[in-house]
Amino acid sequence: MSAGVAAMAPVPVPPFDSVPFLDLGTTTAVVATEVRVGWEKVIASNRFVGGEQVKAFEDEWADYCGTEYAMGVGNGTDALVLALRALELGAGDEIIVPANTFVATIEAIVLVGAIPRFVDVDLHTGLMGAAEVEAAVSDRTRAIVAVHLFGQLTDMDALGRCATQHGLVLIEDAAQAHGATWRGIRAGGFGAVGCFSFYPGKNLGAFGDAGAVVTSDEGIAERIRSMRDHGRPGGSEDRHYDHVRIGTNSRLDTVQAVTLSAKLPHLDQWNEDRRRLVRLYAAALPPTVVPLGQLEECAGAHHLMVVRVPQRDRVRAELAALGIGSGIHYPTPCHQLEPYQQWSPGVLPNVERLAGQILSLPLYPSLPDADVMRVCEALGHITADLESLDDQPGD
Ligand SMILES: Cc1ncc(COP(=O)(O)O)c(C=O)c1O
C-alpha cells in the first residue's frame, strides 16, 4: 500500500444474489435486433417525426385496444391533458378521480383548469369503484377518470352505468394497464378516451418517453391529432402554417413508434408471465403479507405486485439490507401533496391507510421463480414476529 493511503473498511455490497425491483434487460434484448434494423431505416430516411412507422403503430395499438383510433403523443401526461382538452373539460368542471394515483393524473386535470374531486378507494383492491363515485357526484361533476392502478380494472360495468346515469364522461387512465381486461374487453376500450403511457418501465415501454390516446369517436380523434401538432388541421402538407385551434407539440417520435411496434407482439406473453409470477407470489407469501385483491372478471396486466404489510417501512428496510428491491406506489396520496391540498376533501380513510401499508415487490416478465421464492422467504423471516393487519381503524 502506498504511503498516506489509509487501510479502508470493505465497502458493503448487497448479497451476490440480490433481487432487483425491475430489470428491463431481457425484454429489451428480445427486440433489440429488430429495433436496430427499424431505427437504421429511420436514420436512412431522415424523417424523424411522424411518417409511416407512427401511423403503423397507431393502427396496431387501436386494433389491440379494440378502438377505432389511436393517436401517438409525447408521453402519458400529455395523453391525459390532450384527452381532457379534446373533451372540452376545463374551468369550473369537477372531475372525479381516486386520490391514490401517480400525480400525473391530477396534474392533467389541474393543467386544463378543472377541479380534481378526490375520492376514496376500496381497501382490498385499492381501486375507485362506482360506489365511491356515486358518493362524490355533484352538480358541477362533468367527468370521471378511472385509473387502472397497478394494472387492475374495477367493475367497469358498474362504473359505466354510473357514468351514463349521471351524464358523466368516462376517461380511462390506463398508463399501468396495457392489455388488462374486464370481461375480455381491454383497458382503453370502455371510456370516451383511454390514455396510455409508454414510459420505459411500463408493460409496453418505449426506449424513452411516449404515450397514446385511444378512442372510437372520430371527432375526438381529429381534435387530438390537431392539438398534438400545434393545432394544424392535419392531412395536408401545404397547411403547415395553418393553425385552426390552440395546440401544443406532443408527437410520438418515429424511433419510439418503431420500438413499440417491435414490442407489441410480445405484450400478451409478457403479461401472462406477470400473471404466473403473481400466482407464485400469492401461493408463497406469508400470511402477514396480503396482496391487493383483484376482481374475478378482471385479467390484470399486473404492472406492479403490490402487497399490504404491517410496519411497512421497517419491512422495506430489512428487504433492502438483504439486497431485495421494492417500491411504494405511492407514499403520499395526491390530496395530501402540497400543491393539491387546496382541493382536499378531508380524510380519505382507505387511501390514507393504504399509503402506510403498501409495498411493491419485484415484478417483471423475466423475474426468475427462484427470486420470487427468495423474496417470499425473506418476508416470512422479517414478518414472523409481526401481528397481521386486521383492517381495524388505526391499524
Ligand atoms: C397512472 C399513471 N398516469 C399517468 C402517468 C404519466 O405518464 P408519463 O410518465 O408517460 O407522462 C403515469 C406514469 O407513470 C401513470 O402511472
The ligand as a MOL file (V3000), in Angstrom:
LIG
                    3D

  0  0  0     0  0            999 V3000
M  V30 BEGIN CTAB
M  V30 COUNTS 16 16 0 0 0
M  V30 BEGIN ATOM
M  V30 1 C -51.3140 6.1190 -13.5640 0
M  V30 2 C -50.4040 6.9780 -14.4010 0
M  V30 3 N -50.9310 8.0180 -15.0720 0
M  V30 4 C -50.1630 8.8030 -15.8430 0
M  V30 5 C -48.8130 8.5920 -15.9860 0
M  V30 6 C -47.9930 9.5660 -16.7720 0
M  V30 7 O -47.2710 9.0030 -17.8200 0
M  V30 8 P -45.9020 9.6610 -18.3200 0
M  V30 9 O -44.8690 9.4210 -17.2850 0
M  V30 10 O -45.6230 8.9270 -19.6030 0
M  V30 11 O -46.1580 11.0960 -18.5440 0
M  V30 12 C -48.2220 7.5040 -15.3280 0
M  V30 13 C -46.7840 7.2390 -15.4670 0
M  V30 14 O -46.0970 6.8440 -14.5870 0
M  V30 15 C -49.0420 6.6840 -14.5040 0
M  V30 16 O -48.5330 5.6430 -13.8390 0
M  V30 END ATOM
M  V30 BEGIN BOND
M  V30 1 1 1 2
M  V30 2 1 2 3
M  V30 3 2 2 15
M  V30 4 2 3 4
M  V30 5 1 4 5
M  V30 6 1 5 6
M  V30 7 2 5 12
M  V30 8 1 6 7
M  V30 9 1 7 8
M  V30 10 2 8 9
M  V30 11 1 8 10
M  V30 12 1 8 11
M  V30 13 1 12 13
M  V30 14 1 12 15
M  V30 15 2 13 14
M  V30 16 1 15 16
M  V30 END BOND
M  V30 END CTAB
M  END
